[in-house]
Amino acid sequence: MILDVNVQNKYQVIIENGILKKASSYFNLDRKVLILSDSGVPIVYSEAIKQQCKEAVTFVIDQGEQSKNIDSYLQVMKVLVENEFTRSDCIVAVGGGVVGDLGGFVASTYMRGIDFYNCPTTLLSQVDSSIGGKTAVDFLTYKNIIGTFYQPKCVLIDTSTLKTLSARQFYSGLVEALKMGITSDPKLVDLIDNNKGHLFKVIDEVIFRALSVKKEVVEKDTKEQGLRQILNFGHTIGHAIESSSDMKLLHGECVGLGMLYFSSKEVKQRIISILKKYNLPTEIELDKEEIFKYIKHDKKTRGNTINVVFVDQIGKYRIENISLDSLKEILDKENLNA
Ligand SMILES: NC(=O)c1ccc[n+]([C@@H]2O[C@H](COP(=O)([O-])OP(=O)(O)OC[C@H]3O[C@@H](n4cnc5c(N)ncnc54)[C@H](O)[C@@H]3O)[C@@H](O)[C@H]2O)c1
């Protein structure tokens, strides 16, 4: 399956089982290539790319969000300088959102920008972070606070890489696809709802439909000035739950809970039933004061108001600017306590 992303520098996303072995048909690997991966990603995926390169350097960071920082950024920069990469060379990221965000950020700033190719290997990165051009590292206590908008040259989604992903990571990533469906694509919601037990058979379509939602939004709002906010459905409270859980809960698990606060009764019931099917949390003990503190510090908060996405009916959303007081009421009213 091929998806064209029509932003200023157009690029293709190719979704195919086993496609990493054919990367040289899509990427220009006839130059110096830095392959960036992390220690949790099976090395065979980087090796598959390396075998097709004229001259490759592989750099592996420690797995986990804690590596998405300025130290890793400087380490990768050092590797590029020491290996005399020029402006006509390139970076290939092989891994999840951490490697993709870091690799994209390095590519966007090394010599003012070199080519960046992305090979996402987690479901979250395949349905979401690999397109849209947001790159970042975390700094101090802030997530994604330093970054750029920089589009990849091409994205290869090899669905066979999902076979080595833990079930928990897989289902957490599935929530981001569910989110796209809830706001914009009822058929995607049905696909997820009706295929528990044989999701791999329809995974290409799940990824394609989720990315299609994101692509539509990104094409209209490349730099997140309006419409792109729908991608944040479930994230306002989700992010706060993630931070207050000391990262014990995965991102998608928190987004799943976060969506419940901004859905009509009917939509909420449907989300809960799907989350339960995939063993995702639907209840949590919350310190609401603490959650609210995190929300107030969210970078999307503007003064005393915040834009939030509501879904009254699957496939239909509305973005509203509400006061922090109203948000607190929503938080207080909803009881997700286990
Ligand atoms: N740029 C964007 O638009 C955007 C959007 C959403 C999220 N993000 C970012 O994405 C990051 C989260 O991404 P993630 O959920 O992919 O996490 P991740 O990159 O940390 O990957 C999760 C874990 O899975 C392992 N892994 C990766 N691929 C594997 C495979 N095929 N088999 C076995 N293990 C594998 C990794 O080593 C890691 O331990 C966050 O930093 C978030 O901020 C960015």
The ligand as an SDF file (V2000), in Angstrom:
LIG
                    3D

 44 48  0  0  0  0  0  0  0  0999 V2000
    6.8030   13.0080   15.9510 N   0  0  0  0  0  0  0  0  0  0  0  0
    5.5460   12.7660   16.2330 C   0  0  0  0  0  0  0  0  0  0  0  0
    4.6360   13.2260   15.5590 O   0  0  0  0  0  0  0  0  0  0  0  0
    5.2320   11.8720   17.3890 C   0  0  0  0  0  0  0  0  0  0  0  0
    3.9140   11.4190   17.5750 C   0  0  0  0  0  0  0  0  0  0  0  0
    3.6610   10.5470   18.6260 C   0  0  0  0  0  0  0  0  0  0  0  0
    4.6880   10.1530   19.4730 C   0  0  0  0  0  0  0  0  0  0  0  0
    5.9600   10.6290   19.2650 N   0  0  0  0  0  0  0  0  0  0  0  0
    7.0640   10.2070   20.1290 C   0  0  0  0  0  0  0  0  0  0  0  0
    7.2690    8.8170   19.9540 O   0  0  0  0  0  0  0  0  0  0  0  0
    7.8990    8.3080   21.1170 C   0  0  0  0  0  0  0  0  0  0  0  0
    7.2740    7.0090   21.4910 C   0  0  0  0  0  0  0  0  0  0  0  0
    7.4260    6.1050   20.4170 O   0  0  0  0  0  0  0  0  0  0  0  0
    7.2890    4.5250   20.6220 P   0  0  0  0  0  0  0  0  0  0  0  0
    6.0450    4.2310   21.3430 O   0  0  0  0  0  0  0  0  0  0  0  0
    7.5310    3.9180   19.3020 O   0  0  0  0  0  0  0  0  0  0  0  0
    8.4430    4.2070   21.6740 O   0  0  0  0  0  0  0  0  0  0  0  0
    9.9620    3.7430   21.5180 P   0  0  0  0  0  0  0  0  0  0  0  0
   10.6050    4.2920   20.3210 O   0  0  0  0  0  0  0  0  0  0  0  0
   10.6010    4.0060   22.8290 O   0  0  0  0  0  0  0  0  0  0  0  0
    9.8150    2.1650   21.3150 O   0  0  0  0  0  0  0  0  0  0  0  0
    9.2490    1.3840   22.3510 C   0  0  0  0  0  0  0  0  0  0  0  0
   10.1290    0.1860   22.6900 C   0  0  0  0  0  0  0  0  0  0  0  0
    9.9870   -0.7940   21.6570 O   0  0  0  0  0  0  0  0  0  0  0  0
   11.2890   -1.2480   21.2530 C   0  0  0  0  0  0  0  0  0  0  0  0
   11.1370   -1.6490   19.8480 N   0  0  0  0  0  0  0  0  0  0  0  0
   11.0170   -0.8300   18.7700 C   0  0  0  0  0  0  0  0  0  0  0  0
   10.7310   -1.5540   17.6890 N   0  0  0  0  0  0  0  0  0  0  0  0
   10.7200   -2.8520   18.0730 C   0  0  0  0  0  0  0  0  0  0  0  0
   10.4630   -4.0690   17.3970 C   0  0  0  0  0  0  0  0  0  0  0  0
   10.1200   -4.1050   16.1140 N   0  0  0  0  0  0  0  0  0  0  0  0
   10.5550   -5.2300   18.0910 N   0  0  0  0  0  0  0  0  0  0  0  0
   10.8410   -5.2090   19.4310 C   0  0  0  0  0  0  0  0  0  0  0  0
   11.0560   -4.0780   20.1310 N   0  0  0  0  0  0  0  0  0  0  0  0
   10.9900   -2.9180   19.4570 C   0  0  0  0  0  0  0  0  0  0  0  0
   12.2020   -0.0880   21.5140 C   0  0  0  0  0  0  0  0  0  0  0  0
   13.5290   -0.5200   21.6950 O   0  0  0  0  0  0  0  0  0  0  0  0
   11.6100    0.4850   22.8020 C   0  0  0  0  0  0  0  0  0  0  0  0
   12.1130   -0.2010   23.9140 O   0  0  0  0  0  0  0  0  0  0  0  0
    7.7940    9.3810   22.1850 C   0  0  0  0  0  0  0  0  0  0  0  0
    9.0340    9.9610   22.3910 O   0  0  0  0  0  0  0  0  0  0  0  0
    6.8110   10.3720   21.5870 C   0  0  0  0  0  0  0  0  0  0  0  0
    7.0660   11.6930   22.0230 O   0  0  0  0  0  0  0  0  0  0  0  0
    6.2360   11.4610   18.2390 C   0  0  0  0  0  0  0  0  0  0  0  0
  1  2  1  0
  2  3  2  0
  2  4  1  0
  4  5  1  0
  4 44  2  0
  5  6  2  0
  6  7  1  0
  7  8  2  0
  8  9  1  0
  8 44  1  0
  9 10  1  0
  9 42  1  0
 10 11  1  0
 11 12  1  0
 11 40  1  0
 12 13  1  0
 13 14  1  0
 14 15  2  0
 14 16  1  0
 14 17  1  0
 17 18  1  0
 18 19  2  0
 18 20  1  0
 18 21  1  0
 21 22  1  0
 22 23  1  0
 23 24  1  0
 23 38  1  0
 24 25  1  0
 25 26  1  0
 25 36  1  0
 26 27  1  0
 26 35  1  0
 27 28  2  0
 28 29  1  0
 29 30  1  0
 29 35  2  0
 30 31  1  0
 30 32  2  0
 32 33  1  0
 33 34  2  0
 34 35  1  0
 36 37  1  0
 36 38  1  0
 38 39  1  0
 40 41  1  0
 40 42  1  0
 42 43  1  0
M  CHG  2   8   1  16  -1
M  END
$$$$
